[in-house]
Amino acid sequence: MTDALLFVHQVGARALVAFAVVLGVWGAYLYFRRESLTGGFRSSFLIMTKRREAVYLAGAAWIVAIAYLRGFATG
């Protein structure tokens, strides 16, 4: 029973990481095409668990903040 539960957990974790990568590529595609976010893109974040969504969005916010600070520092 424990092995089966571990297997299901590992498969779910890999699926969420793959899904996050797909969302990242999709978001970058929309950005470089200069398109606004679609309802499908926004609603796809609802599929992930709340904790993971917060981590990904917080990480993205930190990356943007660091990039802006770096830009201010270099003039």
C-alpha positions as CSV (number, residue, x, y, z in Angstrom):
1,M,0.0,0.0,0.0
2,T,2.8,2.4,0.9
3,D,4.6,1.8,-2.4
4,A,1.4,2.4,-4.4
5,L,0.8,5.7,-2.5
6,L,4.4,6.8,-3.1
7,F,4.1,6.0,-6.8
8,V,0.9,8.0,-7.1
9,H,2.5,10.9,-5.3
10,Q,5.6,10.9,-7.5
11,V,3.5,10.8,-10.7
12,G,1.3,13.7,-9.4
13,A,4.4,15.7,-8.5
14,R,5.9,15.2,-12.0
15,A,2.7,16.1,-13.7
16,L,2.4,19.4,-11.7
17,V,6.0,20.3,-12.7
18,A,5.3,19.5,-16.3
19,F,2.1,21.5,-16.2
20,A,4.0,24.5,-14.7
21,V,6.6,24.3,-17.5
22,V,3.8,24.3,-20.0
23,L,2.2,27.3,-18.3
24,G,5.6,29.1,-18.4
25,V,6.0,28.5,-22.1
26,W,2.4,29.5,-22.8
27,G,2.8,32.7,-20.8
28,A,6.1,33.5,-22.5
29,Y,4.5,32.9,-25.9
30,L,1.7,35.3,-25.1
31,Y,4.2,37.9,-23.9
32,F,6.4,37.8,-26.9
33,R,3.4,37.9,-29.2
34,R,2.3,41.0,-27.3
35,E,-1.1,39.4,-26.5
36,S,-3.1,39.8,-23.4
37,L,-3.6,36.9,-21.0
38,T,-6.4,34.7,-22.1
39,G,-9.1,33.2,-19.8
40,G,-7.8,29.8,-20.5
41,F,-4.3,30.7,-19.3
42,R,-5.6,32.3,-16.1
43,S,-8.0,29.4,-15.3
44,S,-5.3,26.9,-15.9
45,F,-3.7,28.1,-12.6
46,L,-6.8,26.9,-10.8
47,I,-5.9,23.3,-11.7
48,M,-2.7,23.4,-9.6
49,T,-3.0,23.3,-5.8
50,K,-3.2,26.7,-4.0
51,R,0.2,26.3,-2.3
52,R,2.1,25.5,-5.6
53,E,0.3,28.4,-7.3
54,A,1.5,30.8,-4.6
55,V,5.1,29.5,-4.9
56,Y,5.2,29.9,-8.7
57,L,3.6,33.3,-8.7
58,A,5.8,34.5,-5.8
59,G,8.9,33.2,-7.5
60,A,7.9,35.0,-10.7
61,A,7.3,38.2,-8.7
62,W,10.8,38.0,-7.1
63,I,12.4,37.4,-10.5
64,V,10.7,40.5,-11.9
65,A,11.6,42.6,-8.8
66,I,15.3,41.5,-9.0
67,A,15.4,42.3,-12.7
68,Y,14.0,45.8,-12.1
69,L,16.4,46.4,-9.2
70,R,19.3,45.3,-11.4
71,G,18.1,47.7,-14.1
72,F,18.0,50.6,-11.6
73,A,21.5,49.7,-10.3
74,T,23.0,49.7,-13.8
75,G,21.4,52.9,-14.8
